[in-house]
Amino acid sequence: MVSQKVRVKNPSGLHLRPAGVLCSTALQFKCRVRFTFREATVNAKSVLSVLGACVKEGDEITFECEGEDEDQALATMVKAVEEGLGEEQKN
């Protein structure tokens, strides 16, 4: 298992559109992809789970990937969040 922390930069947090992008990205991998936020562990391949976590701008989440393509999955997930999950960032 590999893990890494990342800060959410999206002005609206992980609302429906970026949550969908996050899940679509996670679904590309065979390994288990999840993240922890506060006391919750969230399945990153489930839009409802991601939305239920109520992650806001500036919150820090920790991705955990476990399985055959875990290293590539972790790097891709962190990069996707750092790049804003398809949304423009504030300057």
Backbone as ProteinMPNN parsed JSONL, in Angstrom:
{"seq_chain_A": "MVSQKVRVKNPSGLHLRPAGVLCSTALQFKCRVRFTFREATVNAKSVLSVLGACVKEGDEITFECEGEDEDQALATMVKAVEEGLGEEQKN", "coords_chain_A": {"N_chain_A": [[0.844, -1.182, 0.0], [0.482, 2.232, -0.789], [0.692, 5.71, 0.086], [-0.28, 9.195, 0.169], [-0.43, 12.626, 1.084], [-2.537, 15.343, 0.067], [-3.575, 18.642, -0.771], [-6.775, 19.997, -1.275], [-7.635, 22.116, -3.865], [-9.751, 23.167, -5.22], [-12.119, 25.739, -5.606], [-14.777, 25.281, -4.812], [-14.586, 22.983, -3.399], [-14.955, 19.387, -3.223], [-17.373, 19.101, -4.977], [-20.12, 18.002, -7.088], [-19.161, 17.939, -9.886], [-16.175, 17.948, -9.802], [-15.945, 15.735, -8.122], [-16.93, 13.706, -9.712], [-14.968, 13.686, -11.722], [-12.785, 12.912, -10.17], [-13.595, 10.323, -9.39], [-13.846, 9.071, -11.918], [-11.2, 9.105, -12.691], [-10.04, 7.472, -10.712], [-11.292, 5.062, -11.314], [-9.893, 4.105, -13.474], [-7.966, 2.415, -12.654], [-6.865, -0.784, -11.418], [-6.301, -1.317, -8.784], [-7.254, -0.816, -5.309], [-8.555, 2.298, -4.505], [-8.632, 4.84, -2.293], [-9.431, 7.489, 0.03], [-8.55, 9.236, 3.011], [-10.203, 11.415, 5.2], [-10.498, 13.58, 7.767], [-12.089, 11.677, 10.095], [-12.981, 9.757, 8.405], [-12.86, 7.097, 5.985], [-12.792, 6.965, 2.572], [-14.189, 5.603, -0.363], [-12.71, 6.167, -3.312], [-13.688, 5.545, -5.769], [-16.355, 5.831, -5.822], [-18.864, 8.058, -6.416], [-20.893, 8.958, -4.689], [-19.802, 8.363, -2.173], [-17.561, 10.05, -2.173], [-18.784, 12.592, -2.376], [-20.181, 12.533, 0.028], [-18.195, 12.883, 1.899], [-17.771, 15.559, 2.191], [-15.672, 17.401, 1.466], [-13.883, 20.374, 1.476], [-12.556, 23.419, -0.043], [-9.104, 23.782, 0.508], [-8.94, 21.768, 2.38], [-7.165, 18.891, 3.577], [-6.482, 15.775, 2.22], [-5.75, 12.263, 2.394], [-4.553, 10.091, 0.131], [-4.819, 6.588, -0.406], [-3.565, 3.816, -1.936], [-3.863, 0.505, -3.027], [-2.702, -2.403, -4.428], [-2.041, -3.968, -7.648], [-1.359, -1.884, -9.483], [-0.714, 0.284, -7.897], [1.255, 2.336, -7.459], [1.262, 3.907, -9.801], [-1.413, 4.662, -9.783], [-1.591, 6.204, -7.422], [0.143, 8.376, -8.008], [-1.205, 9.481, -10.202], [-3.715, 10.18, -9.094], [-3.021, 12.092, -7.129], [-1.863, 14.041, -8.762], [-4.097, 14.763, -10.311], [-5.766, 15.996, -8.393], [-4.102, 18.083, -7.568], [-4.042, 19.543, -9.91], [-6.568, 20.524, -10.047], [-8.83, 19.03, -10.799], [-10.135, 19.446, -13.276], [-11.235, 21.97, -13.025], [-11.064, 25.566, -12.992], [-8.623, 27.388, -11.166], [-8.379, 29.666, -8.373], [-6.547, 32.737, -8.487]], "CA_chain_A": [[0.0, 0.0, 0.0], [1.184, 3.509, -0.838], [-0.199, 6.805, 0.454], [0.271, 10.542, 0.071], [-1.361, 13.712, 1.392], [-2.689, 16.394, -0.946], [-4.541, 19.673, -0.38], [-7.788, 20.271, -2.299], [-7.539, 23.511, -4.278], [-10.978, 23.585, -5.896], [-12.838, 26.76, -4.841], [-16.022, 24.742, -4.254], [-14.325, 21.671, -2.805], [-15.284, 18.235, -4.069], [-18.786, 19.033, -5.311], [-20.436, 16.939, -8.041], [-18.305, 17.848, -11.082], [-14.843, 17.42, -9.505], [-16.071, 14.39, -7.548], [-17.061, 12.817, -10.863], [-13.646, 13.576, -12.342], [-11.971, 12.119, -9.24], [-14.024, 8.924, -9.497], [-13.476, 8.572, -13.244], [-9.756, 8.888, -12.658], [-9.789, 6.304, -9.867], [-11.802, 3.86, -11.975], [-8.943, 3.66, -14.492], [-6.974, 1.531, -12.04], [-7.345, -2.034, -10.85], [-6.086, -1.326, -7.348], [-8.2, -0.106, -4.463], [-8.191, 3.706, -4.353], [-9.473, 5.482, -1.292], [-8.75, 8.568, 0.733], [-9.029, 9.523, 4.351], [-10.458, 12.818, 5.504], [-10.93, 13.595, 9.168], [-12.168, 10.317, 10.635], [-13.621, 8.884, 7.416], [-12.147, 6.507, 4.859], [-13.729, 7.131, 1.469], [-13.919, 4.896, -1.609], [-12.557, 7.181, -4.348], [-14.35, 5.085, -6.989], [-17.791, 6.028, -5.609], [-19.211, 9.481, -6.37], [-21.662, 9.233, -3.475], [-18.88, 8.358, -1.038], [-16.742, 11.264, -2.257], [-19.648, 13.718, -2.013], [-20.528, 12.399, 1.444], [-17.076, 13.282, 2.753], [-17.885, 17.02, 2.362], [-14.338, 18.0, 1.401], [-13.941, 21.773, 1.046], [-11.291, 24.02, -0.474], [-8.09, 23.897, 1.549], [-8.872, 20.546, 3.196], [-6.119, 17.948, 3.212], [-6.899, 14.377, 2.195], [-4.644, 11.331, 2.205], [-4.881, 8.98, -0.751], [-4.232, 5.28, -0.131], [-3.779, 2.915, -3.067], [-3.374, -0.827, -2.708], [-2.93, -3.354, -5.51], [-0.977, -4.146, -8.633], [-0.939, -0.636, -10.14], [-0.862, 1.287, -6.839], [2.157, 3.486, -7.603], [0.748, 4.746, -10.892], [-2.697, 5.21, -9.331], [-1.341, 7.27, -6.452], [0.704, 9.534, -8.71], [-2.25, 10.057, -11.042], [-4.737, 10.79, -8.239], [-2.453, 13.304, -6.532], [-1.72, 15.02, -9.843], [-5.437, 15.226, -10.68], [-6.226, 16.935, -7.365], [-3.243, 19.268, -7.626], [-4.384, 20.295, -11.12], [-7.906, 21.091, -9.898], [-9.907, 18.139, -11.241], [-10.849, 20.002, -14.409], [-11.796, 23.295, -12.743], [-10.096, 26.668, -12.899], [-8.218, 27.735, -9.811], [-8.261, 31.088, -8.053], [-5.174, 33.241, -8.503]], "C_chain_A": [[0.885, 1.239, 0.0], [0.187, 4.602, -0.485], [0.522, 8.138, 0.327], [-0.818, 11.554, 0.383], [-1.374, 14.718, 0.254], [-3.757, 17.371, -0.456], [-5.472, 19.961, -1.559], [-7.791, 21.766, -2.592], [-8.812, 24.034, -4.919], [-11.744, 24.584, -5.039], [-14.121, 26.251, -4.191], [-15.822, 23.388, -3.587], [-14.666, 20.547, -3.765], [-16.794, 18.128, -4.239], [-18.951, 18.069, -6.488], [-19.465, 16.83, -9.218], [-16.901, 17.328, -10.742], [-14.884, 16.033, -8.852], [-16.192, 13.359, -8.662], [-15.734, 12.606, -11.569], [-12.731, 12.706, -11.475], [-12.306, 10.633, -9.374], [-13.653, 8.317, -10.846], [-11.986, 8.264, -13.314], [-9.433, 7.625, -11.868], [-10.209, 5.001, -10.546], [-10.893, 3.339, -13.084], [-7.989, 2.594, -13.962], [-7.62, 0.31, -11.418], [-7.264, -2.039, -9.33], [-7.222, -0.616, -6.606], [-7.692, 1.323, -4.301], [-9.169, 4.317, -3.356], [-8.715, 6.667, -0.71], [-9.35, 8.716, 2.12], [-9.148, 11.025, 4.511], [-11.126, 12.856, 6.865], [-10.957, 12.153, 9.663], [-12.693, 9.302, 9.616], [-12.623, 8.335, 6.402], [-13.154, 6.397, 3.729], [-13.267, 6.336, 0.253], [-13.881, 5.932, -2.731], [-13.197, 6.775, -5.67], [-15.869, 5.237, -6.9], [-18.1, 7.516, -5.468], [-19.963, 9.81, -5.083], [-20.775, 9.255, -2.235], [-18.041, 9.632, -1.007], [-17.566, 12.478, -1.852], [-19.974, 13.716, -0.527], [-19.42, 12.828, 2.389], [-17.074, 14.777, 3.029], [-16.525, 17.707, 2.423], [-14.452, 19.394, 0.793], [-12.563, 22.247, 0.575], [-10.352, 24.172, 0.72], [-7.976, 22.678, 2.454], [-7.774, 19.632, 2.673], [-6.676, 16.535, 3.296], [-5.654, 13.516, 1.98], [-5.116, 10.175, 1.334], [-4.148, 7.734, -0.295], [-4.581, 4.372, -1.306], [-3.144, 1.575, -2.732], [-3.732, -1.794, -3.824], [-1.829, -3.272, -6.542], [-0.498, -2.867, -9.306], [-0.984, 0.553, -9.167], [0.023, 2.52, -7.014], [1.656, 4.452, -8.674], [-0.57, 5.404, -10.468], [-2.474, 6.372, -8.375], [-0.822, 8.527, -7.132], [-0.362, 10.245, -9.54], [-3.31, 10.77, -10.209], [-4.24, 12.098, -7.639], [-2.335, 14.403, -7.584], [-3.08, 15.605, -10.226], [-5.962, 16.254, -9.675], [-5.408, 18.224, -7.419], [-3.566, 20.148, -8.83], [-5.826, 20.787, -11.124], [-9.065, 20.262, -10.408], [-10.783, 18.778, -12.317], [-11.475, 21.371, -14.179], [-10.701, 24.339, -12.672], [-9.849, 27.002, -11.436], [-8.216, 29.247, -9.631], [-6.81, 31.499, -8.119], [-4.789, 33.806, -7.167]], "O_chain_A": [[1.901, 1.294, 0.693], [-1.013, 4.457, -0.72], [1.75, 8.211, 0.369], [-1.976, 11.378, 0.004], [-0.372, 14.923, -0.432], [-4.724, 16.973, 0.194], [-5.023, 20.145, -2.69], [-7.932, 22.584, -1.683], [-8.936, 25.239, -5.141], [-11.999, 24.315, -3.865], [-14.51, 26.738, -3.13], [-16.796, 22.718, -3.246], [-14.666, 20.738, -4.981], [-17.425, 17.203, -3.727], [-17.994, 17.382, -6.846], [-18.992, 15.734, -9.519], [-16.468, 16.345, -11.343], [-13.952, 15.246, -9.016], [-15.627, 12.269, -8.571], [-15.405, 11.489, -11.969], [-11.993, 11.866, -11.99], [-11.412, 9.792, -9.46], [-13.195, 7.176, -10.909], [-11.572, 7.279, -13.924], [-8.635, 6.8, -12.313], [-9.563, 3.967, -10.376], [-11.108, 2.234, -13.584], [-7.286, 1.945, -14.737], [-8.76, 0.353, -10.954], [-8.068, -2.692, -8.664], [-8.035, 0.087, -7.206], [-6.519, 1.531, -3.992], [-10.382, 4.303, -3.565], [-7.514, 6.825, -0.931], [-10.506, 8.366, 2.361], [-8.317, 11.795, 4.03], [-12.174, 12.249, 7.084], [-9.927, 11.48, 9.645], [-12.832, 8.121, 9.933], [-11.672, 9.012, 6.012], [-14.228, 5.817, 3.89], [-12.094, 6.386, -0.119], [-14.912, 6.515, -3.067], [-13.244, 7.578, -6.602], [-16.588, 4.817, -7.807], [-17.654, 8.161, -4.519], [-19.694, 10.835, -4.455], [-20.977, 10.079, -1.343], [-17.835, 10.222, 0.053], [-17.102, 13.307, -1.07], [-20.036, 14.772, 0.103], [-19.679, 13.107, 3.56], [-16.449, 15.228, 3.989], [-16.262, 18.5, 3.326], [-15.044, 19.571, -0.272], [-11.552, 21.571, 0.769], [-10.75, 24.627, 1.792], [-7.016, 22.563, 3.217], [-7.49, 19.604, 1.475], [-7.264, 16.143, 4.304], [-4.643, 13.98, 1.454], [-5.965, 9.381, 1.739], [-3.002, 7.803, 0.148], [-5.754, 4.184, -1.629], [-2.027, 1.516, -2.218], [-4.907, -1.989, -4.136], [-0.818, -2.598, -6.345], [0.674, -2.777, -9.669], [-1.258, 1.684, -9.569], [-0.419, 3.637, -6.742], [1.633, 5.666, -8.468], [-0.805, 6.575, -10.766], [-3.11, 7.417, -8.512], [-1.303, 9.626, -6.855], [-0.411, 11.474, -9.571], [-3.759, 11.854, -10.582], [-4.957, 13.099, -7.641], [-2.669, 15.558, -7.323], [-3.197, 16.811, -10.442], [-6.539, 17.268, -10.068], [-5.958, 19.321, -7.326], [-3.384, 21.364, -8.777], [-6.266, 21.402, -12.095], [-10.193, 20.754, -10.445], [-12.008, 18.668, -12.282], [-12.176, 21.881, -15.053], [-9.557, 24.038, -12.334], [-10.741, 26.909, -10.593], [-8.073, 30.007, -10.589], [-5.926, 30.691, -7.835], [-3.665, 34.278, -6.996]]}, "name": "protein", "num_of_chains": 1, "seq": "MVSQKVRVKNPSGLHLRPAGVLCSTALQFKCRVRFTFREATVNAKSVLSVLGACVKEGDEITFECEGEDEDQALATMVKAVEEGLGEEQKN"}
